[in-house]
Amino acid sequence: MHGVVTHAGDALLVPVFGRLSDRVGREPVFVAATTALLVLSTPAFLLMRTGLAGTWIAGLLLGAILAAILGTYAVWSAEIFPTRTRQSGLSVAYNITAALFAGTVPYLMTVLVSATGSPLVPGPYLMVFTTGGLAAALTLKETAGRALLRPEDVDGVPAGPRRRAGAA
């Protein structure tokens, strides 16, 4: 039940954070969310150990942070690719990361928790990868409010001086 409530909340919050990133920029929203995850991931896993109420609060908190990341990432990742290569770029980036992490992280966390005896292992793991995401976000160009279509995307001709028909 907890997961259903958290994911329902996320479904409502993702577009809210996407719209917020349209207004204030991708970088401020993403950096705030990744900073929150960096600071709160291990405390959230500690809070989960306090009982049912702590589990709910920590899950909802992490879910809201994830919604802010996804609401910004979905737009920003699409905007960093030129229109003509956007789908290919997104597909390659998404599928490589999904292949590397989506299936392996649950297994890795199970192994690490078992090996260390600490159910807090996912907190530091999140912190390490959040640091990478934060560093990447700080190097990306702000895309909010910029036009996504360029002249070459519309007519198929590279930008630059135009030649007249029949000119050599």
VOZAZA-535047 format. One record per residue: residue number from 1; residue in three letters; x, y, z of N, C-alpha, C in turn. Coordinates in Angstrom, 3 decimals. Each point is the difference from the previous one (the first is absolute). Example, Ala and Ser with C-alpha at 12.3 -4.5 7.8 and 13.67 -1.06 7.14 Angstrom:
BEGIN
NODE,n,res,n.east,n.north,n.up,ca.east,ca.north,ca.up,c.east,c.north,c.up
NODE,1,ALA,13.190,-5.690,7.800,-0.890,1.190,0.000,0.900,1.200,0.000
NODE,2,SER,-0.350,1.050,-0.720,0.820,1.190,0.060,-0.770,1.090,0.730
REM end
This chain:
BEGIN
NODE,n,res,n.east,n.north,n.up,ca.east,ca.north,ca.up,c.east,c.north,c.up
NODE,1,MET,0.819,-1.203,0.000,-0.819,1.203,0.000,0.867,1.272,0.000
NODE,2,HIS,1.089,-0.061,0.751,0.889,1.156,0.092,0.512,0.405,-1.367
NODE,3,GLY,0.441,-0.984,-0.795,0.515,0.280,-1.340,-1.049,0.597,-0.911
NODE,4,VAL,-1.233,-0.475,0.118,-1.089,0.523,-0.831,-0.243,1.470,0.309
NODE,5,VAL,-0.038,0.338,1.281,-0.229,1.392,0.404,1.161,0.882,-0.453
NODE,6,THR,1.224,-0.480,0.203,1.180,0.779,-0.403,0.004,0.237,-1.510
NODE,7,HIS,-0.266,-1.045,-0.762,0.026,0.149,-1.462,-1.170,0.840,-0.508
NODE,8,ALA,-1.128,-0.065,0.656,-1.124,0.870,-0.382,0.368,1.461,0.258
NODE,9,GLY,0.644,0.248,1.120,0.463,1.351,0.288,1.021,0.470,-1.012
NODE,10,ASP,0.907,-0.908,-0.374,1.002,0.337,-1.016,-0.655,0.340,-1.330
NODE,11,ALA,-1.027,-0.756,-0.371,-0.700,0.257,-1.268,-0.593,1.402,-0.013
NODE,12,LEU,-0.394,0.485,1.147,-0.537,1.361,0.088,1.117,1.042,0.053
NODE,13,LEU,1.111,-0.335,0.648,1.070,0.985,0.200,0.940,0.172,-1.187
NODE,14,VAL,0.217,-1.036,-0.797,0.929,0.113,-1.127,-0.372,1.169,-0.913
NODE,15,PRO,-1.265,0.121,-0.445,-0.326,1.150,-0.857,0.104,1.342,0.728
NODE,16,VAL,-0.231,0.005,1.297,0.136,1.244,0.767,1.448,0.464,-0.017
NODE,17,PHE,0.926,-0.931,0.223,1.418,0.370,-0.031,0.461,0.323,-1.420
NODE,18,GLY,-0.567,-0.672,-0.994,0.311,0.336,-1.390,-0.402,1.426,-0.322
NODE,19,ARG,-1.197,0.376,0.429,-0.475,1.365,-0.228,0.846,1.014,0.771
NODE,20,LEU,0.374,-0.361,1.233,0.866,0.888,0.783,1.328,0.215,-0.726
NODE,21,SER,0.537,-1.065,-0.598,1.269,0.144,-0.731,-0.180,0.844,-1.258
NODE,22,ASP,-1.217,0.048,-0.550,-0.270,0.900,-1.124,0.078,1.457,0.452
NODE,23,ARG,-0.422,0.247,1.207,-0.055,1.377,0.511,1.328,0.503,0.539
NODE,24,VAL,0.675,-0.832,0.806,1.223,0.469,0.662,1.270,-0.561,-0.618
NODE,25,GLY,-0.130,-0.974,-0.878,1.162,-0.607,-0.639,0.182,-1.445,0.420
NODE,26,ARG,0.631,-0.758,-0.882,0.245,-1.423,0.276,1.028,-0.159,1.114
NODE,27,GLU,1.081,0.758,-0.130,1.102,-0.170,0.942,-0.393,0.257,1.454
NODE,28,PRO,-0.687,1.095,0.333,-0.320,0.218,1.415,-0.860,-1.115,0.605
NODE,29,VAL,-0.963,-0.491,-0.756,-0.870,-1.057,0.531,0.780,-1.299,0.148
NODE,30,PHE,0.752,-0.364,-1.030,0.757,-1.253,0.041,1.082,0.043,1.073
NODE,31,VAL,0.714,1.105,0.095,1.064,0.121,0.999,-0.591,-0.032,1.413
NODE,32,ALA,-1.113,0.655,0.217,-0.642,-0.038,1.322,-0.433,-1.424,0.351
NODE,33,ALA,-0.583,-0.705,-0.975,-0.466,-1.363,0.258,1.163,-0.956,0.241
NODE,34,THR,1.051,0.098,-0.816,1.134,-0.902,0.205,0.743,0.332,1.294
NODE,35,THR,0.058,1.267,0.355,0.609,0.379,1.277,-0.820,-0.570,1.155
NODE,36,ALA,-1.315,0.088,-0.094,-0.868,-0.574,1.033,0.220,-1.505,0.107
NODE,37,LEU,0.115,-0.682,-1.131,0.247,-1.448,0.027,1.367,-0.303,0.598
NODE,38,LEU,0.983,0.789,-0.347,1.348,-0.191,0.537,-0.007,0.122,1.530
NODE,39,VAL,-0.691,1.004,0.501,-0.012,0.271,1.438,-0.948,-0.936,0.761
NODE,40,LEU,-1.117,-0.362,-0.612,-1.051,-0.712,0.730,-0.074,-1.507,-0.243
NODE,41,SER,0.777,-0.542,-0.941,-0.153,-1.426,-0.307,0.337,-0.894,1.194
NODE,42,THR,1.143,0.165,0.617,0.344,-0.844,1.149,-0.914,0.283,1.194
NODE,43,PRO,-0.288,1.258,0.339,-0.970,0.229,1.083,-1.373,-0.629,-0.279
NODE,44,ALA,-0.411,-0.022,-1.253,-1.286,-0.626,-0.331,0.042,-1.496,0.293
NODE,45,PHE,1.104,-0.662,-0.318,0.108,-1.426,0.307,0.093,-0.240,1.499
NODE,46,LEU,0.591,0.929,0.735,-0.019,-0.085,1.467,-1.433,0.150,0.522
NODE,47,LEU,-0.732,0.949,-0.553,-1.381,0.236,0.418,-0.876,-1.225,-0.257
NODE,48,MET,0.270,-0.716,-1.090,-0.773,-1.206,-0.304,0.136,-1.055,1.086
NODE,49,ARG,1.063,0.034,0.742,0.235,-1.001,1.055,-0.744,0.305,1.281
NODE,50,THR,-0.693,1.144,0.058,-0.677,0.388,1.241,-1.411,-0.552,0.119
NODE,51,GLY,-0.513,-0.598,-1.053,-1.343,-0.565,0.058,-0.818,0.400,-1.207
NODE,52,LEU,-1.257,-0.336,0.067,-0.897,0.203,-1.134,-0.126,1.478,-0.390
NODE,53,ALA,-0.174,0.871,0.982,-0.134,1.432,-0.307,1.267,0.532,-0.663
NODE,54,GLY,1.158,-0.408,0.512,1.268,0.434,-0.588,0.173,-0.502,-1.415
NODE,55,THR,-0.453,-1.237,-0.237,0.074,-0.559,-1.345,-0.865,0.804,-0.963
NODE,56,TRP,-1.202,0.344,0.428,-0.887,0.796,-0.852,0.584,1.380,-0.279
NODE,57,ILE,0.474,0.655,1.029,0.542,1.357,-0.169,1.221,-0.029,-0.917
NODE,58,ALA,0.911,-0.929,0.240,1.215,-0.091,-0.817,-0.340,-0.349,-1.447
NODE,59,GLY,-0.925,-0.915,-0.194,-0.393,-0.386,-1.358,-0.639,1.150,-0.760
NODE,60,LEU,-0.857,0.741,0.688,-0.647,1.153,-0.650,1.016,1.100,-0.306
NODE,61,LEU,0.934,0.210,0.914,1.048,1.005,-0.209,0.875,-0.378,-1.199
NODE,62,LEU,0.473,-1.242,-0.024,0.829,-0.438,-1.126,-0.796,0.002,-1.304
NODE,63,GLY,-1.279,-0.341,0.082,-0.853,0.037,-1.189,-0.156,1.406,-0.547
NODE,64,ALA,-0.168,0.982,0.882,-0.135,1.393,-0.442,1.303,0.493,-0.636
NODE,65,ILE,1.127,-0.387,0.582,1.291,0.385,-0.579,0.161,-0.638,-1.378
NODE,66,LEU,-0.363,-1.268,-0.113,0.081,-0.681,-1.290,-0.913,0.672,-1.027
NODE,67,ALA,-1.183,0.414,0.411,-0.919,0.688,-0.918,0.619,1.294,-0.515
NODE,68,ALA,0.693,0.736,0.864,0.662,1.237,-0.432,1.120,-0.304,-0.998
NODE,69,ILE,0.743,-1.065,0.250,1.076,-0.380,-0.917,-0.588,-0.431,-1.345
NODE,70,LEU,-1.003,-0.864,0.038,-0.585,-0.505,-1.244,-0.740,1.082,-0.779
NODE,71,GLY,-0.677,0.888,0.696,-0.731,1.072,-0.672,0.914,0.946,-0.749
NODE,72,THR,1.208,0.144,0.477,0.983,0.852,-0.660,0.818,-0.797,-1.005
NODE,73,TYR,0.428,-1.179,0.403,0.847,-0.830,-0.859,-0.688,-0.354,-1.307
NODE,74,ALA,-1.270,-0.309,0.063,-0.722,-0.404,-1.214,0.054,1.086,-1.062
NODE,75,VAL,-0.152,1.232,0.418,0.022,1.115,-0.945,1.436,0.343,-0.391
NODE,76,TRP,0.850,0.107,0.979,1.381,0.413,-0.240,0.719,-0.997,-0.901
NODE,77,SER,-0.194,-1.278,0.240,0.698,-1.000,-0.814,-0.456,0.046,-1.453
NODE,78,ALA,-1.259,0.301,-0.218,-0.475,0.145,-1.380,0.578,1.253,-0.648
NODE,79,GLU,0.107,1.065,0.755,0.439,1.280,-0.560,1.499,0.067,-0.294
NODE,80,ILE,0.787,-0.854,0.596,1.449,0.092,-0.234,0.406,-0.602,-1.344
NODE,81,PHE,-0.897,-0.763,-0.624,0.290,-0.571,-1.312,-0.618,0.865,-1.087
NODE,82,PRO,0.687,0.163,-1.122,-0.605,0.713,-1.127,-1.264,-0.748,-0.461
NODE,83,THR,-0.938,0.740,-0.538,-1.277,-0.578,-0.406,0.172,-1.201,-0.915
NODE,84,ARG,0.908,0.094,-0.959,0.169,-1.067,-0.992,0.531,-1.300,0.606
NODE,85,THR,0.710,0.073,1.131,0.563,-1.210,0.604,-0.569,-0.274,1.394
NODE,86,ARG,-1.018,0.723,0.371,-0.535,-0.090,1.362,-0.426,-1.418,0.373
NODE,87,GLN,-0.784,-0.657,-0.823,-0.496,-1.324,0.356,1.136,-1.009,0.107
NODE,88,SER,0.940,0.057,-0.923,1.139,-0.920,0.068,0.831,0.257,1.250
NODE,89,GLY,0.278,1.251,0.272,0.792,0.345,1.179,-0.665,-0.440,1.283
NODE,90,LEU,-1.287,0.284,0.119,-0.737,-0.410,1.195,-0.041,-1.518,0.121
NODE,91,SER,-0.243,-0.682,-1.100,-0.103,-1.459,0.031,1.304,-0.648,0.435
NODE,92,VAL,1.099,0.449,-0.568,1.294,-0.581,0.353,0.322,0.290,1.473
NODE,93,ALA,-0.140,1.250,0.410,0.317,0.364,1.379,-0.885,-0.750,0.994
NODE,94,TYR,-1.288,-0.048,-0.262,-0.933,-0.660,0.914,0.278,-1.500,0.078
NODE,95,ASN,0.150,-0.632,-1.130,0.141,-1.456,-0.006,1.336,-0.479,0.557
NODE,96,ILE,1.050,0.749,-0.212,1.282,-0.391,0.590,-0.075,0.101,1.518
NODE,97,THR,-0.531,1.109,0.509,-0.093,0.133,1.456,-0.984,-1.006,0.591
NODE,98,ALA,-1.098,-0.272,-0.697,-0.951,-0.999,0.491,0.650,-1.379,0.042
NODE,99,ALA,0.755,-0.342,-1.028,0.662,-1.304,-0.037,1.031,-0.131,1.111
NODE,100,LEU,0.730,1.072,0.267,1.033,-0.058,1.023,-0.543,0.043,1.423
NODE,101,PHE,-1.065,0.779,0.211,-0.422,0.248,1.377,-1.368,-0.568,0.391
NODE,102,ALA,-0.965,0.035,-0.862,-1.359,-0.394,0.396,-0.059,-1.429,0.520
NODE,103,GLY,0.676,-0.902,-0.649,-0.038,-1.383,0.438,1.049,-0.359,1.028
NODE,104,THR,1.098,0.747,0.024,1.115,-0.375,0.869,-0.058,0.623,1.392
NODE,105,VAL,-0.579,1.170,0.135,0.011,0.686,1.297,-0.757,-0.780,1.076
NODE,106,PRO,-1.202,-0.503,-0.247,-0.657,-0.773,1.061,0.846,-1.209,0.451
NODE,107,TYR,0.595,-0.689,-0.964,0.864,-1.141,0.331,1.213,0.478,0.802
NODE,108,LEU,0.645,1.060,-0.469,1.179,0.526,0.682,-0.333,0.437,1.427
NODE,109,MET,-1.128,0.675,0.181,-0.390,0.436,1.346,-0.252,-1.196,0.906
NODE,110,THR,-0.632,-1.044,-0.540,-0.237,-1.213,0.788,1.322,-0.618,0.435
NODE,111,VAL,0.953,-0.093,-0.911,1.313,-0.562,0.312,0.721,0.862,1.035
NODE,112,LEU,-0.007,1.317,-0.198,0.715,0.892,0.922,-0.633,0.040,1.387
NODE,113,VAL,-1.320,0.015,0.052,-0.672,-0.024,1.305,0.315,-1.309,0.715
NODE,114,SER,-0.026,-1.089,-0.743,0.310,-1.310,0.579,1.460,-0.070,0.461
NODE,115,ALA,0.901,0.509,-0.809,1.432,-0.066,0.320,0.369,0.896,1.178
NODE,116,THR,-0.633,1.178,0.082,0.348,0.946,1.066,-0.879,-0.146,1.230
NODE,117,GLY,-1.177,-0.582,-0.191,-0.954,-0.082,1.107,-0.705,1.314,0.262
NODE,118,SER,0.228,0.983,-0.847,-0.591,1.328,0.206,-1.077,0.300,-1.038
NODE,119,PRO,-1.219,0.226,0.451,-1.051,0.384,-0.943,0.114,1.453,-0.456
NODE,120,LEU,1.031,0.695,0.461,0.206,1.402,-0.386,0.828,0.139,-1.275
NODE,121,VAL,0.528,-1.095,-0.531,0.864,0.020,-1.181,-0.594,0.795,-1.167
NODE,122,PRO,-1.297,-0.082,-0.285,-0.515,0.768,-1.135,0.188,1.516,0.142
NODE,123,GLY,0.060,0.506,1.226,0.185,1.442,0.192,1.310,0.498,-0.579
NODE,124,PRO,1.134,-0.539,0.438,1.278,0.428,-0.590,0.088,-0.286,-1.498
NODE,125,TYR,-0.585,-1.099,-0.446,-0.010,-0.308,-1.433,-0.707,1.126,-0.761
NODE,126,LEU,-1.156,0.407,0.488,-0.716,1.122,-0.629,0.837,1.271,0.028
NODE,127,MET,0.710,0.218,1.088,0.820,1.206,0.117,1.100,0.029,-1.056
NODE,128,VAL,0.634,-1.133,-0.243,1.075,-0.061,-0.993,-0.544,0.342,-1.386
NODE,129,PHE,-1.101,-0.648,-0.392,-0.526,0.235,-1.338,-0.683,1.365,-0.120
NODE,130,THR,-0.519,0.502,1.091,-0.578,1.341,-0.003,1.082,1.050,-0.215
NODE,131,THR,1.168,-0.228,0.562,1.122,0.921,-0.202,0.350,0.088,-1.485
NODE,132,GLY,-0.006,-1.136,-0.682,0.247,-0.002,-1.440,-1.065,0.752,-0.766
NODE,133,GLY,-1.252,-0.203,0.371,-1.104,0.711,-0.652,0.059,1.492,0.251
NODE,134,LEU,0.370,0.368,1.199,0.130,1.423,0.337,1.130,0.635,-0.799
NODE,135,ALA,1.126,-0.684,-0.096,1.126,0.520,-0.793,-0.409,0.151,-1.461
NODE,136,ALA,-0.694,-0.982,-0.530,-0.448,0.082,-1.398,-0.960,1.168,-0.188
NODE,137,ALA,-0.920,0.180,0.926,-0.975,1.085,-0.114,0.677,1.365,-0.016
NODE,138,LEU,1.051,0.126,0.751,0.697,1.290,0.059,0.794,0.305,-1.265
NODE,139,THR,0.182,-1.000,-0.862,0.721,0.233,-1.252,-0.932,0.182,-1.198
NODE,140,LEU,-1.283,-0.331,0.164,-0.943,0.106,-1.114,-0.456,1.437,-0.210
NODE,141,LYS,-0.331,0.318,-1.236,-0.538,1.321,-0.315,-1.457,0.065,0.425
NODE,142,GLU,-0.405,1.160,0.455,-1.409,0.216,0.327,-0.796,-0.003,-1.294
NODE,143,THR,-1.100,-0.727,-0.018,-0.800,-0.107,-1.221,-1.394,0.594,0.144
NODE,144,ALA,-0.406,0.334,1.199,-1.351,0.543,0.195,-0.156,1.292,-0.789
NODE,145,GLY,-1.100,0.099,-0.729,-0.314,1.211,-0.742,0.702,0.117,-1.338
NODE,146,ARG,0.810,-0.979,-0.366,0.696,0.048,-1.288,-0.808,-0.743,-1.052
NODE,147,ALA,0.039,0.492,-1.204,-0.681,-0.672,-1.106,0.723,-1.308,-0.309
NODE,148,LEU,-0.779,-1.032,-0.227,0.595,-1.302,-0.286,0.238,-0.216,-1.489
NODE,149,LEU,-0.763,0.651,-0.833,0.165,-0.155,-1.451,0.991,1.013,-0.533
NODE,150,ARG,0.892,-0.503,-0.832,0.954,0.859,-0.687,-0.377,0.012,-1.474
NODE,151,PRO,0.500,0.954,-0.773,-0.351,0.039,-1.424,0.290,-1.316,-0.720
NODE,152,GLU,1.113,-0.635,0.306,0.338,-1.248,-0.688,-0.946,-1.146,0.371
NODE,153,ASP,-0.685,0.116,1.140,-0.961,-1.030,0.389,-1.281,0.095,-0.819
NODE,154,VAL,-0.305,1.178,-0.459,-1.250,0.214,-0.728,0.139,-0.325,-1.475
NODE,155,ASP,1.065,0.496,-0.626,0.108,-0.203,-1.449,1.063,-1.011,-0.405
NODE,156,GLY,0.710,-0.570,0.956,0.974,-1.025,-0.316,1.309,0.524,-0.554
NODE,157,VAL,0.172,1.304,-0.061,1.222,0.600,-0.531,0.830,0.485,1.177
NODE,158,PRO,1.290,-0.342,0.038,0.831,0.473,1.103,-0.014,1.522,0.090
NODE,159,ALA,0.110,0.487,1.219,0.023,1.444,0.209,1.250,0.588,-0.634
NODE,160,GLY,-0.033,1.243,-0.343,1.134,0.668,-0.618,-0.468,0.749,-1.222
NODE,161,PRO,0.949,0.501,-0.785,-0.397,0.745,-1.208,-0.839,-0.873,-0.929
NODE,162,ARG,-1.057,0.561,-0.497,-0.900,-0.724,-0.918,0.449,0.220,-1.441
NODE,163,ARG,-0.071,-1.058,-0.772,0.307,0.108,-1.434,-1.295,0.133,-0.751
NODE,164,ARG,0.058,0.792,-1.044,-1.172,0.117,-0.880,-0.058,-1.221,-0.913
NODE,165,ALA,-1.179,-0.366,-0.394,-0.160,-1.125,-0.922,0.783,0.269,-1.279
NODE,166,GLY,0.775,-0.985,-0.438,0.769,0.125,-1.223,1.358,0.642,0.198
NODE,167,ALA,0.293,0.529,1.205,1.314,0.612,0.258,1.018,-1.095,0.216
NODE,168,ALA,1.232,0.238,-0.454,1.061,-1.010,0.142,0.672,0.116,1.325
REM end
